[in-house]
């Protein structure tokens, strides 16, 4: 799994390949360590991608948008 740091959070890419059509999912965990506790929140989308590399890049961008408050209904921990 790949992880990137962003604005005090950690975005963990959890993309997986679908068996039925071979496409890759958009699934992430966003981690926040406040010092006294670590909180992790999963996020996903129904969007899929043709390649793993494409999915990874979109997962990271998705996580950044959530952290930045740009995805309605999604709040980072």
KENULO-54073 format. One record per residue: residue number from 1; residue in one letter; x, y, z of N, C-alpha, C in turn. Coordinates in steps of 0.001 Angstrom, whole numbers, plus 500000, padded with zeros to 6 digits. Last residue first. Layout:
<sites>
- NUM; a; X; Y; Z; X; Y; Z; X; Y; Z .
...
</sites>
This chain:
<sites>
- 77; x; 489066; 513056; 509257; 489043; 512898; 510723; 489746; 514049; 511441 .
- 76; x; 487340; 514851; 506654; 488524; 514162; 507161; 488473; 514095; 508676 .
- 75; x; 484202; 514356; 505304; 484995; 515140; 506239; 486155; 514304; 506740 .
- 74; x; 481913; 514614; 502761; 483086; 513888; 503206; 483948; 514801; 504089 .
- 73; x; 479897; 516273; 501872; 479524; 515055; 502581; 480684; 514221; 503081 .
- 72; x; 481698; 517497; 499075; 480520; 517592; 499952; 480189; 516239; 500589 .
- 71; x; 484973; 518052; 498941; 484045; 516977; 498591; 482859; 517045; 499552 .
- 70; x; 486726; 519942; 499919; 486138; 520189; 498594; 485174; 519094; 498125 .
- 69; x; 488362; 519945; 502161; 486943; 520271; 502312; 486217; 520516; 501000 .
- 68; x; 490936; 519040; 502071; 490730; 520462; 501766; 489271; 520909; 501879 .
- 67; x; 490466; 516328; 502452; 491161; 517083; 503490; 490946; 518582; 503303 .
- 66; x; 489300; 515773; 499930; 488545; 515567; 501175; 489161; 516400; 502294 .
- 65; x; 491459; 516338; 498227; 490219; 517116; 498106; 489354; 516968; 499359 .
- 64; x; 493265; 514365; 499049; 493608; 515784; 499204; 492355; 516659; 499140 .
- 63; x; 491850; 512053; 498248; 492173; 512295; 499644; 492494; 513757; 499915 .
- 62; x; 491854; 512456; 495458; 490590; 512351; 496189; 490812; 512653; 497669 .
- 61; x; 494603; 512274; 494925; 493893; 513532; 494668; 492560; 513576; 495417 .
- 60; x; 494993; 509567; 495609; 495720; 510625; 496311; 495015; 511963; 496129 .
- 59; x; 493296; 508331; 493731; 493096; 508123; 495168; 493771; 509243; 495965 .
- 58; x; 494495; 509105; 491323; 493160; 509626; 491647; 492833; 509425; 493130 .
- 57; x; 496888; 507629; 491517; 496925; 509090; 491410; 495574; 509707; 491777 .
- 56; x; 495824; 505001; 491606; 496629; 505529; 492714; 496645; 507045; 492678 .
- 55; x; 494588; 504787; 489081; 493791; 504714; 490303; 494543; 505306; 491486 .
- 54; x; 496832; 504891; 487392; 495785; 505911; 487273; 494941; 505948; 488556 .
- 53; x; 498127; 502541; 488217; 498788; 503848; 488348; 497782; 504990; 488302 .
- 52; x; 496279; 500573; 487457; 496568; 500794; 488869; 497202; 502167; 489071 .
- 51; x; 493919; 501495; 484871; 495215; 501025; 485347; 495385; 501313; 486837 .
- 50; x; 491257; 502309; 484532; 491783; 501239; 483690; 493092; 500664; 484220 .
- 49; x; 489098; 502827; 487370; 490141; 503263; 486438; 490750; 502073; 485724 .
- 48; x; 485914; 503959; 488728; 486986; 502980; 488536; 487923; 503457; 487430 .
- 47; x; 483736; 505328; 491169; 484575; 505554; 489989; 485659; 504483; 489917 .
- 46; x; 482512; 505146; 493555; 482153; 504125; 492565; 482960; 504276; 491271 .
- 45; x; 484755; 505602; 496295; 483916; 506140; 495235; 483601; 505010; 494269 .
- 44; x; 485518; 505944; 499803; 485560; 505264; 498506; 484622; 505969; 497541 .
- 43; x; 487256; 506054; 502928; 486460; 506721; 501899; 486574; 505913; 500609 .
- 42; x; 487732; 505593; 506470; 487759; 505097; 505087; 486857; 505933; 504175 .
- 41; x; 489732; 507074; 508889; 488406; 507097; 508282; 488523; 506595; 506839 .
- 40; x; 491354; 506872; 511989; 491375; 506519; 510574; 489937; 506488; 510064 .
- 39; x; 493208; 508443; 514495; 491883; 508213; 513936; 492049; 507901; 512455 .
- 38; x; 495055; 508045; 517367; 495102; 508000; 515908; 493713; 507635; 515413 .
- 37; x; 495791; 510112; 520214; 495037; 509056; 519530; 495228; 509159; 518020 .
- 36; x; 497571; 511951; 521059; 496992; 511077; 522073; 496175; 509946; 521464 .
- 35; x; 498418; 512873; 518517; 499357; 512726; 519612; 498839; 511788; 520679 .
- 34; x; 496694; 512732; 516470; 496628; 513945; 517276; 497614; 513911; 518432 .
- 33; x; 496840; 511667; 513303; 497425; 511376; 514603; 497470; 512670; 515399 .
- 32; x; 494744; 510464; 510894; 495105; 511692; 511606; 495612; 511289; 512987 .
- 31; x; 494258; 509060; 507672; 494731; 508921; 509038; 495042; 510297; 509606 .
- 30; x; 492030; 507814; 505408; 492708; 509035; 505819; 492982; 508913; 507315 .
- 29; x; 492079; 505333; 502936; 491912; 505638; 504350; 492619; 506966; 504585 .
- 28; x; 490387; 504712; 499795; 491460; 505259; 500621; 491083; 505209; 502102 .
- 27; x; 489648; 503704; 496523; 489453; 503439; 497946; 490656; 503970; 498715 .
- 26; x; 488612; 503154; 493563; 489057; 504354; 494255; 488691; 504173; 495734 .
- 25; x; 489732; 500232; 491678; 488805; 501009; 492497; 489459; 502269; 493072 .
- 24; x; 490289; 499225; 488298; 490811; 499499; 489633; 489903; 500467; 490373 .
- 23; x; 489129; 496494; 486178; 489367; 497904; 486481; 489774; 498053; 487939 .
- 22; x; 488426; 493906; 485580; 489844; 494226; 485667; 490165; 495677; 485977 .
- 21; x; 485810; 493039; 485644; 486254; 493767; 484450; 487712; 494219; 484499 .
- 20; x; 485539; 491271; 487873; 484640; 491165; 486718; 485145; 491890; 485475 .
- 19; x; 487397; 491863; 489854; 487513; 490602; 489122; 486679; 490591; 487847 .
- 18; x; 489110; 494919; 490311; 487835; 494213; 490255; 487977; 492955; 489400 .
- 17; x; 491830; 495661; 492357; 491381; 495330; 491011; 490098; 494500; 491076 .
- 16; x; 491997; 498432; 494617; 492010; 497002; 494324; 491444; 496756; 492933 .
- 15; x; 493483; 500928; 496717; 492866; 500509; 495467; 492980; 498994; 495283 .
- 14; x; 494193; 502371; 498947; 493751; 500987; 499122; 493053; 500464; 497860 .
- 13; x; 496453; 504707; 500188; 495797; 504198; 498974; 495466; 502730; 499179 .
- 12; x; 496197; 506891; 502766; 496591; 505520; 502459; 495773; 505031; 501265 .
- 11; x; 497344; 509910; 503794; 496406; 509289; 502852; 496978; 507918; 502490 .
- 10; x; 497581; 511589; 506765; 498208; 510578; 505940; 497125; 509931; 505090 .
- 9; x; 497858; 515089; 507653; 497124; 513823; 507518; 497983; 512839; 506735 .
- 8; x; 499201; 517458; 507440; 499083; 516852; 508759; 498295; 515548; 508790 .
- 7; x; 499075; 517928; 504627; 498448; 518848; 505577; 498220; 518230; 506962 .
- 6; x; 499911; 514722; 503840; 499313; 515931; 503279; 498635; 516715; 504395 .
- 5; x; 501834; 511894; 502881; 501523; 512900; 503892; 500936; 514122; 503198 .
- 4; x; 500828; 508759; 501551; 501422; 510082; 501352; 500961; 510999; 502482 .
- 3; x; 501310; 505321; 500888; 500846; 506363; 501797; 501568; 507666; 501461 .
- 2; x; 500343; 502251; 499408; 501069; 503502; 499336; 500449; 504513; 500282 .
- 1; x; 500839; 498814; 500000; 500000; 500000; 500000; 500879; 501243; 500000 .
</sites>
